[in-house]
């Protein structure tokens, strides 16, 4: 394994591997081995884990620049000293690196309000297999010069180039934060409640629907739990509690408010649903199901078992206990025309399943980009869900 300590050393490492025609596995902490496609066992591992420097931080300008190997938790710690944060809450937040979060375009419950890594990244540098360091974007929030090249790297799983540094826009932390949990045994009532919330003036930062046993119960919660997070000042959060309580009463569902450590633990459980599920079911997997928000109820009923949905976005993460359940769930959903991706699975399951059914036109564009930036197909081959 090679661990460069700077962007220039990263360039040298990639160029050396390319000159030897070596397949390269790049990453940071390699905290998500079950995510994406498998890497050939003979690959040379190049890690950014030794590239952890803070390069620039301007609290007044709400921007920060760090090397890709910095742990995500360390980025949060630095920002917390100035009561600021990067408004992305990815899974594996305690083990992932900045580069890993960006390369997988990771996000969590707060995607509803703040988006994913793609929406908070304002610039980066990345190293190519030719040993070149390319800069895209900058340190100005409204600067879009060259930003499209950075967007190509976000979500590419390191198949085009290796991210060396990342610039983020940051936000001040809210004055008050509160969590509200609605629970009931009727999915129809919970969906009606979700519709009320989305149509209201008081929009939550996060709105997730939990089904089954994948997330710990709170206060005797029932089969379905709709969990909302509100940001604002004290009076605004109080208004959320009053209005949401009225919504719950109208739909005859249970309602509680949470703050402090209890709320933090609940959101951690929701955010880490996939990682916790994989740890408990190493032969199973996670399906990511994408539908229109209006079809969420049908999706949850089709999925069976435990799941967590971004309830306002129509994205559902479904836990499967073993390889057979993974295959059955996947076939059932795809036979109904539901767009379904195998997000996490064991290496054995990945060999048997088609992880991603991307349109041929999209794959053709991606392959052309791959050919331009990595003509020998050495960087993380197959890592983009077995396709690129």
NUGUSE-439581 format. One record per atom (N, C-alpha, C): y, z, x. Coordinates in steps of 0.05 Angstrom, whole numbers, plus 32768, in hexadecimal, padded with zeros to 4 digits. Layout:
N
YZX
...
# end
This chain:
388
7FE880008011
800080008000
801980008012
802C7FF0800A
80467FEE8019
805C7FFB8008
806C800C8015
8081801A8006
809C80168014
80AA8000800F
80C47FFB801B
80D880118014
80EB80158025
80FF802A8021
811A801F801A
811D80058018
81377FF98011
81317FDD8005
81457FD27FF8
81427FB77FED
813B7FA28002
81477FA4801A
81417F91802F
81247F938038
811A7FAB803A
80FE7FAF8042
80EC7FA5802C
80F47FA88013
80E47F9D7FFC
80E27F7E7FFE
80F97F728005
80F87F558009
80E57F4D801F
80E67F5B8035
80D47F55804C
80B77F588044
80B17F6D8035
80957F72802D
808A7F5C801B
809B7F538008
80927F3E7FF6
808F7F248005
80A17F1E8016
80A07F058026
80877F058037
80817F1B8044
80697F1D8055
804F7F188045
804E7F24802E
80367F20801D
80347F038014
804A7EF7800D
804A7EDB8005
80417EC9801B
804A7ECE8033
80437EBE804A
80257EBF804F
80197ED68048
7FFC7EDA804B
7FEC7ED18033
7FFB7EC8801E
7FEF7EBF8005
7FE07ED67FF8
7FEB7EEE7FFA
7FDE7F067FEF
7FE87F0B7FD2
7FD67F117FC0
7FDE7F197FA5
7FEB7F347FA7
80017F387F99
80127F507F9C
80137F607F81
800D7F7A7F82
80127F8B7F6C
802B7F9C7F72
80407F977F62
80597FA67F67
805E7FBA7F50
806B7FD07F57
80717FE47F43
807F7FFC7F50
808480107F40
809080287F4B
807C803F7F4D
8079804E7F37
806680647F37
804B805B7F2D
804980427F23
803080387F17
8026804B7F02
803880557EF1
8031806A7EDD
8025805F7EC4
802580447EC1
801B80387EA8
800580247EAE
7FEF802C7EBA
7FDA80197EC2
7FCC800D7EA9
7FCC801A7E93
7FBF800F7E7B
7FD07FFC7E6C
7FE97FFA7E73
7FFC7FE87E66
7FFC7FCC7E73
7FFD7FB77E63
7FFD7F9D7E6E
7FE27F947E78
7FE17F7C7E85
7FC87F717E8E
7FBF7F7D7EA8
7FA57F797EAF
7F9A7F837EC8
7FA47F747EE0
7FA47F817EF7
7FAB7F757F11
7F927F717F21
7F8F7F5A7F2F
7F777F567F40
7F747F6D7F54
7F5B7F767F58
7F567F8D7F69
7F5D7F887F86
7F5F7F6F7F8F
7F657F697FAB
7F837F687FB0
7F947F6E7F9C
7FB17F6C7F9F
7FBB7F817FB3
7FCF7F787FC2
7FDE7F8B7FD4
7FF37F997FC4
7FF37FB47FC5
80067FC37FB5
80207FC77FC4
80367FBF7FB8
80517FC47FC3
80607FD67FB0
80677FEE7FB8
807480017FA6
809180067FAE
80A180097F99
80BE80107F9E
80C2802E7F9E
80AD803E7F9E
80AF805B7F9B
80BF80697FB0
80C3805C7FC7
80D380687FDD
80F080607FDB
80F7804F7FC7
811380467FC3
811F80567FAC
812A806D7FB3
813380807F9E
815080877FA0
816180787FAE
817C80807FB2
818E807C7F9A
81A2808E7F97
81B8808A7F85
81CD80797F94
81D380617F8A
81E4804E7F98
820180517F90
820680557F77
822280587F6D
822180667F52
823580777F4D
823780847F33
825480897F2E
825E807D7F18
827980807F10
827A808D7EF4
827980A77EF1
827880B47ED7
828F80AB7EC4
82A780A77ECF
82BD809F7EBF
82BA80827EB4
82AC80717EC3
82A780567EBB
828D80537EAB
827E80687EA9
826480687E9A
825180547EA6
824F80547EC0
823B80427ECE
822D80517EE4
821580487EEA
820580547F00
81F3803E7F0C
81EF803F7F26
81DD802C7F34
81C9803C7F45
81B080367F42
819B80447F51
818680307F5B
817680397F6F
816080297F78
8149802B7F64
813880177F63
812480147F4F
810E80297F50
810A80357F67
80F5804A7F69
80FD80657F61
811780697F5A
811F80847F50
8110808B7F37
810480A37F36
80F780AC7F1E
810A80AD7F06
810180A57EEF
811280A57ED7
811D80C17ED2
810D80D57ED6
811580F17ED1
812C80F97EE4
812C80EE7EFD
814180F47F10
815B80E77F07
815A80CF7EFD
817280C17EF2
817E80D27EDC
816D80DD7ECA
817780EE7EB5
818481077EBF
817881137ED4
8183812B7EE0
819F81277EEC
81A281107EFA
81BC810A7F06
81D181077EF0
81CB80F97EDB
81DE80F47EC5
81E4810E7EB6
81D0811F7EB3
81D381377EA4
81E8814A7EB0
81EC81487ECA
820081587ED8
821C81527ECE
822081397EC3
823A81317EB8
8238812E7E9A
8224813A7E8E
822081397E71
821F811C7E66
8211810B7E75
820E80EF7E6E
81F080E87E6D
81EA80D17E62
81CE80C87E62
81CC80AA7E5F
81B5809F7E68
81AE80847E62
81A180847E47
81AB80777E33
81A1807A7E18
8187806B7E12
8173806F7E24
815980647E21
8145807B7E25
8131807E7E14
811E80947E16
810280897E18
80FA807E7E2E
80E080717E30
80C980847E31
80B1807B7E2A
8099808A7E2F
8094808C7E4E
8084809E7E56
807E80A37E73
809880AA7E81
80AB80B77E73
80C480BD7E7F
80C380D17E96
80AE80E17E97
80AB80F57EAD
809E80E97EC6
809280D27EC3
808380C67EDA
808E80AB7EE2
809A809C7ED0
80A380817ED5
80BB80807EE8
80BE80697EF5
80D680657F06
80EA80537EF6
810280527F00
811680417EF3
810D80247EF2
8102801A7F08
80F97FFE7F08
80E37FF97EF5
80D1800D7EF2
80BB800A7EDF
80C480097EC2
80D8801A7EBB
80E3801A7EA0
80EF7FFF7E9A
80FE7FF47EAD
810C7FDB7EA9
80F97FC47EA8
80E67FC37EBB
80D37FAD7EBD
80C27FAB7EA4
80BD7FC17E96
80AD7FC17E7E
80BE7FC17E64
80D97FC17E68
80EC7FC37E52
80E47FDA7E3F
80DF7FF17E4A
80D680077E3A
80EC80137E29
80E480207E14
80F7802D7E02
80E780427DF2
80F680527DE2
80EA80667DD2
80F780687DB7
80F6807E7DAA
810180817D8F
811E807A7D8D
812E807F7DA2
814B80797DA0
8152805C7DA2
813D804B7DA5
8142802E7DA5
815180267D8B
814D80347D76
8159802E7D5D
8178802C7D5F
8183803D7D6F
81A0803E7D72
81A980317D8C
819B80367DA2
81A4802E7DBC
819680167DC9
8180800D7DBD
81727FF77DC8
815F7FFF7DDE
81567FEC7DEE
81437FF17E03
81517FEE7E1E
81417FEE7E34
814C7FEB7E4F
815C7FD17E51
81557FBD7E42
81647FA37E42
81817FA77E39
81867FBB7E28
81A07FBE7E1C
81B37FD07E2D
81A87FDF7E40
81B87FF17E50
81BB7FE87E6D
81AC7FD37E75
81AD7FC97E90
81C47FB57E93
81D67FBB7EA5
81EE7FA97EA9
81EC7F997EC3
81D87F9F7ED3
81D57F907EEC
81BD7F997EFC
81B57F8A7F0F
819F7F927F20
819E7F7F7F38
818E7F877F4C
81857F757F61
81677F747F61
815C7F5D7F68
813F7F5B7F68
81377F497F80
811F7F4F7F8A
81147F417FA1
80FF7F2D7F99
81017F157FA4
80EE7EFF7F9E
80D87EFE7FB4
80C37EEF7FAE
80AD7EEB7FC2
80B77EDC7FDA
80CD7ECE7FD8
80D97EC07FEF
80E87ED38002
80EA7EEC7FF9
80F87F008009
81167F008005
811F7EF57FEE
813C7EF47FE8
81437F0B7FD5
815A7F177FD9
81647F2C7FC7
817A7F1F7FB5
81757F1F7F9B
81867F127F88
81967F277F78
81B07F237F75
81C07F357F66
81C77F287F4B
81C67F387F35
81CD7F2E7F1B
81DC7F447F0C
81F27F3C7EFF
82027F507EF1
82137F607F05
821B7F777EFD
822C7F877F0E
822E7FA47F05
82457FB17F0A
824A7FCD7F02
825F7FD07EED
82657FBA7EDF
82797FBB7EC9
826A7FB67EAF
826E7FC87E9C
825F7FC77E83
82627FAC7E75
82797FA07E75
827E7F877E67
82797F6E7E78
82717F727E91
826C7F5B7EA3
82517F4E7E9B
82527F347E96
823A7F257E90
82337F107EA5
82417F107EBB
823C7EFC7ECF
82207EFF7EDB
82107EEA7ED8
81F57EEB7EE3
81E27EFD7ED5
81EA7F097EBF
81D97F1D7EB2
81BF7F117EA7
81BF7EF77EA0
81A77EEB7E95
818F7EEC7EA9
81947EEB7EC3
817F7EED7ED6
81737F097ED5
81847F1D7ED2
81797F387ED0
81687F3B7EB7
81717F2E7EA1
81617F307E88
81467F247E8B
81437F107E9D
81287F057EA1
81167F1A7EAE
81207F2B7EBE
81107F3F7ECC
81087F567EB9
81197F5B7EA5
81147F727E92
80FD7F6A7E80
80E77F797E81
80D07F737E71
80BD7F5F7E7D
80C27F577E96
80B07F437EA3
80987F507EB1
80977F6A7EB2
80817F787EBF
807E7F717EDC
80947F6A7EE9
80937F647F06
80857F4A7F0C
80837F387EF9
80747F1F7EFE
80867F097F0A
80A17F0D7F09
80B37EF97F13
80C07F017F2E
80C67F1A7F31
80D27F257F49
80CF7F437F47
80D87F517F5C
80D67F6F7F5C
80F27F7B7F5B
80F77F8B7F47
81117F987F44
81167FAB7F5B
812E7FA97F67
81357FBA7F7E
81497FD07F76
815E7FC87F67
81727FDB7F5E
81797FD47F41
81837FE87F33
818B7FE47F17
81A57FF37F11
81B77FE57F02
81D07FF17EF9
81CF7FF57EDB
81D7800D7ED2
81D680147EB6
81F2801B7EAC
81F680167E92
820C80227E84
8202803D7E79
821280517E79
820A806C7E70
821D80757E5A
8215808A7E4C
822580947E36
822980B37E38
823E80BD7E2D
824180DA7E2C
822C80E67E19
822180FD7E1E
820E81097E0C
821C81127DF2
820F81107DDC
821B81187DC3
822181367DC2
8235813E7DB3
823C815A7DB1
8226816A7DA2
821B815E7D8D
8206816B7D7E
81F081587D78
81D781637D79
81BF81537D73
81AE81637D61
81A281567D4C
819081647D3B
817A81517D32
8163815D7D2C
814B814E7D24
814381567D08
813B81437CF7
813381487CDC
8117813C7CD7
8105814C7CCB
80EA81437CC7
80E481437CA9
80DC812C7C9F
80D481287C83
80B681247C83
80A781317C72
808A812D7C72
807F812D7C56
806A811E7C52
805D811C7C38
8042810D7C3B
8032810E7C26
801981007C26
801B80E47C19
803280DD7C0E
803680C37C02
804680B17C14
8039809C7C1E
804780897C2F
805E807B7C20
805980767C07
806E80687BF7
808780797BF5
808580937BF2
809C80A57BF1
80AB80A67C0C
809B80A67C22
80A880A77C3C
80B6808D7C42
80AB80767C3A
80B8805C7C3E
80D2805B7C2D
80D180657C15
80E980657C04
80FF80767C11
80F7808C7C1D
810A809E7C2B
8116808F7C43
810580817C52
810F80727C69
8123805D7C60
811E80507C49
8131803C7C3F
814B80497C37
814A80607C2B
8163806F7C25
817380757C3E
8166807E7C52
817480857C6B
8181806D7C77
817280577C79
817D803F7C86
819580347C76
819580387C5C
81AB802E7C4B
81C280417C4A
81C080587C55
81D5806D7C53
81EA80687C68
820080777C66
821680767C79
820F80867C92
81FD80997C90
81F680AA7CA7
81DD809F7CB4
81E1808F7CC9
81CB80827CD6
81C080937CED
81A680977CEE
819A80A67D04
819880967D1E
819880A47D34
819380987D4E
8176808F7D50
8164809F7D46
814780987D46
813C809E7D2B
8128808D7D23
811B80907D0A
80FE80867D0D
80EC80997D11
80D080927D16
80BE809D7D00
80A9808E7CF9
809680967CE5
807B809A7CF3
807180B37CF0
805880BB7CFD
804280BC7CE7
802B80B07CED
801480B17CDB
7FFC80BB7CEA
7FED80CE7CDE
7FD580D87CEA
7FDA80EE7CFE
7FC780F07D12
7FC781087D23
7FD181037D3F
7FDE80ED7D44
7FE680E77D5F
7FFD80F77D69
800C81047D57
802381157D5E
801F81307D50
802381467D5F
801F81607D54
802F81657D3A
802281737D27
8030817A7D0F
8046818E7D14
805A818E7D03
806F81A27D04
807381AE7CE9
807481C97CE7
807981D77CCE
806681CE7CB7
804C81CA7CBE
803A81C27CA9
803D81A67C9F
804781947CB0
804D81797CA7
8034816C7C9C
803881587C8B
8022814B7C7D
801A81317C8A
800C81207C7B
800081077C87
801580F57C94
802C80F27C87
804180E07C91
805A80F07C97
806580EB7CAE
807D80F97CB7
809380E57CC0
80AA80E77CB3
80C080D67CBB
80D380E97CCA
80DA80E17CE3
80E980F37CF5
810380E47CFC
811980F27CF8
813480E67CFD
814380F77D11
815380EA7D22
816480F97D35
818180F07D30
819381047D2D
81AF80FF7D28
81C081087D40
81D480F97D48
81E781007D5C
820381017D50
821481127D5B
822F81137D52
823C812E7D59
825081367D4A
825B81507D4E
824E81637D39
8255817D7D3B
824781917D2A
824A818B7D0C
826281837D03
8266817E7CE7
825781657CDE
825581517CEF
824681397CE8
8228813F7CE5
821D814E7CF7
820181557CF6
81FB81667CDD
820D81787CD6
820A81877CBD
820A81757CA5
821A81607CA5
821A814D7C8F
8200813E7C8E
81F581377CA5
81DB812A7CA5
81C6813C7C97
81C681557C9E
81B281677C93
81B481697C75
81CD816B7C6B
81D1816D7C4E
81C881537C40
81D1813C7C49
81CA81237C3C
81AC811D7C3E
81A181217C55
8184811B7C59
8173812E7C48
817C81477C45
816E815A7C34
816E81507C17
818481457C0E
8186813A7BF3
817381227BF0
817181117C04
815E80FA7C04
814281047C01
813A81197C10
811F81247C0F
8119812F7BF4
812C813D7BE8
812881487BCD
812481327BB9
8133811C7BBB
813081067BA8
811580F97BAA
810980F87BC2
80EF80EB7BC5
80D880FF7BC5
80DE81197BC1
80CA812E7BBE
80B881307BD8
80C681307BEF
80B881347C08
80C2814D7C16
80B281597C27
80BB81707C36
80D081697C4B
80E1817D7C51
80F881777C63
80FE81907C73
8100818D7C8E
810981A37C9F
811B81977CB4
812C81A87CC0
813D81A17CD6
813481AF7CEF
813681A27D06
812D81AE7D1F
814481AA7D34
814681BE7D46
815981BC7D5C
814C81C87D75
815981C47D8B
815081D17DA4
813581C97DAD
812681DB7DBA
810C81D57DC6
80F781C97DB2
80F881D37D99
80E481C97D85
80E981AB7D80
810381A37D7E
810981877D79
810281777D92
810981817DAA
810381737DC3
80E5816E7DC6
80D581827DBF
80B8817F7DC1
80AD816A7DAE
80B8816A7D95
80AF81577D81
80B5813B7D8B
80CE81367D94
80D5811B7D9D
80C581137DB6
80BF81267DC7
80AE81207DDE
809381177DD5
808781247DC1
806D811C7DB6
806E81007DAA
808480FA7D9C
808780E07D90
808A80CA7DA5
809B80D07DB9
80A180BC7DCE
808880B77DDF
807880CC7DE3
806180CA7DF5
804780C67DE5
804980BC7DCD
803180B77DBD
801D80A67DCC
8026808F7DD7
8014807D7DE4
8007808A7DFD
801780967E0E
800C80A27E26
7FF980B97E20
7FFF80C97E0C
7FED80DF7E04
7FD480D57DF8
7FD680BF7DE8
7FBE80B47DDC
7FAB80A87DF1
7FB6809A7E04
7FA6808E7E19
7F9880A47E2A
7FA780B97E2F
7F9B80CF7E3F
7F8480DC7E30
7F8680DD7E15
7F7180EA7E05
7F5A80D67DFF
7F6080BC7DFF
7F4C80A77DF8
7F4C80917E0D
7F4280977E25
7F4380847E3B
7F35806A7E36
7F2280697E24
7F1480517E1D
7F2080427E05
7F35804E7DFA
7F4380437DE3
7F5B80327DEB
7F6F80327DDA
7F8780237DE1
7F9D80267DCC
7FB380187DD1
7FCA80187DBF
7FD17FFB7DB8
7FD37FF67D9E
7FDC7FDC7D94
7FFA7FDF7D8C
80097FCB7D94
80257FCA7D8B
80277FB47D76
802F7FBC7D5D
802F7FAB7D46
804C7FA67D3E
80547F8D7D3C
80707F867D35
80717F787D1B
80817F837D08
80857F777CEE
80A27F7B7CE5
80A97F6F7CCF
80C37F747CC3
80C37F917CB9
80DA7F9F7CBB
80DB7FBB7CB2
80D27FBE7C95
80D77FA97C84
80CF7FAB7C68
80B07FAB7C65
80A17FA27C79
80847FA17C78
80777FB97C85
80877FCE7C8C
807C7FE47C9B
80667FF37C8C
80687FF77C72
805480057C63
80397FF67C64
803A7FDC7C60
80227FCC7C62
80157FCD7C7D
80267FCD7C92
801B7FCF7CAD
800D7FE97CB2
80197FFF7CAA
800C80197CAE
7FF2801B7C9F
7FF180117C87
7FD880117C78
7FC380007C84
7FCB7FE97C90
7FB87FD87C9D
7FAC7FE47CB7
7FBD7FF47CC5
7FB67FFE7CDF
7FA080137CDE
7FA280257CCA
7F90803C7CC9
7F94804E7CE1
7F8B80677CDF
7F8C80797CF6
7FA880827CFC
7FAD808A7D16
7FC680967D1E
7FD980817D29
7FF380847D22
800780717D2C
8022807E7D2C
803480717D3C
805080787D3C
8060805F7D39
8073805E7D25
808280467D20
80A0804B7D25
80AE80387D31
80CB80387D31
80D2802E7D15
80D780417D03
80D7803B7CE6
80ED80287CDD
810380267CEC
811980147CE4
81167FF97CF2
81037FF67D04
81007FDE7D14
80E77FCE7D0E
80D37FDB7D02
80BA7FCD7CFB
80A77FCB7D12
80A97FDC7D27
80967FDC7D3D
80847FF57D3A
806A7FF17D3A
805780067D37
804380077D4E
803F801F7D59
802C80247D6F
801380317D63
7FFC80247D65
7FE4802D7D58
7FD080377D6D
7FC6804F7D69
7FB2805A7D7B
7F9580537D73
7F8680497D86
7F6980427D82
7F5880537D95
7F44805F7D8A
7F3480737D99
7F2280687DAE
7F18804F7DA9
7F0580437DBC
7F0880257DBB
7EF880187DCC
7EFA7FFB7DCE
7EF37FEC7DB5
7EDF7FF67DA6
7ED67FE97D8D
7EEC7FEB7D78
7EF880037D75
7F0E80067D62
7F257FF47D69
7F2B7FF37D83
7F417FE27D8C
7F3C7FC57D84
7F247FBB7D88
7F1D7FA07D81
7F1F7F9B7D63
7F147FAE7D53
7F147FAB7D36
7F307FAB7D2B
7F417FBE7D34
7F5C7FC07D2B
7F6B7FA67D32
7F687F9D7D4A
7F767F857D54
7F6E7F6D7D43
7F547F697D3F
7F4B7F527D2F
7F557F547D12
7F547F6B7D07
7F5D7F6E7CEB
7F7B7F687CE8
7F8B7F727CFA
7FA87F6D7CF8
7FAF7F507CFD
7FA37F447D11
7FA97F287D17
7F9E7F157D01
7F887F1D7CF4
7F7D7F0C7CDF
7F907F0C7CC6
7FA17F217CC5
7FB57F237CAF
7FCF7F167CB7
7FD07F0A7CCF
7FE87EFD7CD8
7FFD7F107CE3
7FF57F287CEA
80077F3D7CF5
80097F3A7D13
80217F387D1E
80247F357D3B
801C7F4F7D49
80087F4E7D59
7FFC7F667D65
7FF77F627D82
7FFF7F747D93
7FFC7F737DB0
7FEC7F8B7DB9
7FDA7F877DCC
7FCB7F9E7DD8
7FDD7FA97DEE
7FEB7FBF7DE8
7FFE7FC97DFB
7FF17FDA7E10
7FDD7FEA7E09
7FCE7FFB7E1C
7FB17FF87E16
7FA17FF67E2C
7F847FF47E29
7F777FF97E44
7F5D7FFF7E44
7F4E80017E5D
7F4B7FE67E6A
7F447FE67E83
7F407FCC7E91
7F297FBC7E84
7F147FCA7E7B
7EFE7FBC7E6F
7F067FAF7E55
7F167FBD7E45
7F1F7FB27E2B
7F317F9A7E30
7F427F9B7E44
7F547F857E4A
7F457F6B7E51
7F2E7F6E7E5C
7F1F7F567E64
7F137F487E4B
7F0F7F577E36
7F027F4D7E1E
7F157F437E08
7F2E7F4E7E08
7F417F487DF3
7F577F367DFC
7F627F267DE9
7F7A7F187DEE
7F917F2B7DE8
7F9F7F357DFD
7FB37F497DF9
7FCB7F407DE9
7FD27F267DED
7FEB7F1D7DE2
7FE87F007DD9
7FF07EFA7DC1
7FEE7EDF7DB6
800A7ED37DB4
80167ECE7DCC
80317EC27DCD
80307EA57DC5
80457E9B7DB8
80467E7E7DB1
80447E6D7DCA
80377E567DC8
80347E447DDF
804F7E3C7DEB
80637E387DDA
807D7E2F7DE3
808A7E457DF5
80877E5E7DEC
80927E757DFC
80837E777E17
80697E747E16
80597E777E2F
80617E607E42
80667E497E38
806D7E327E49
80877E387E58
809B7E447E4B
80B47E4B7E57
80B07E607E6C
80A07E757E65
809A7E8B7E78
808C7E807E91
807A7E6E7E8D
806B7E637EA4
807D7E537EB6
80907E457EAB
80A37E367EBC
80B47E497ECC
80BC7E5F7EC0
80CC7E737ECF
80BB7E7F7EE5
80A27E847EDF
808F7E8F7EF3
808C7E7C7F0A
80897E627F04
80857E4E7F19
809E7E4B7F2B
80B67E4F7F1F
80CE7E4D7F2F
80D17E657F42
80CC7E7D7F38
80D17E957F48
80B97E9E7F58
80A17E977F4F
80897EA07F5D
80747E8A7F5C
807A7E747F6A
80697E5C7F67
804C7E607F6F
80467E747F80
802A7E797F88
801C7E8C7F75
802B7E967F61
80207EA97F4D
80147EC27F5B
80247ECE7F6D
801A7EE57F7C
80237EFF7F70
80397F007F62
80457F197F58
80387F227F3E
802A7F397F3E
801F7F457F26
80127F307F13
80007F1F7F1E
7FF57F0A7F0C
7FE57F167EF5
7FEB7F0D7EDD
7FDE7F167EC5
7FE97F307EBA
7FFC7F3C7EC8
80077F577EBF
80167F557EA4
80217F3E7E9E
80307F3B7E85
801B7F357E6F
800C7F4A7E69
7FF87F497E53
7FE57F327E55
7FDD7F2C7E6E
7FC87F197E73
7FD17EFC7E71
7FEB7EF77E6E
7FF47EDC7E6A
80037ED07E82
80137EE07E90
80227ED77EA6
801C7EE77EBF
# end
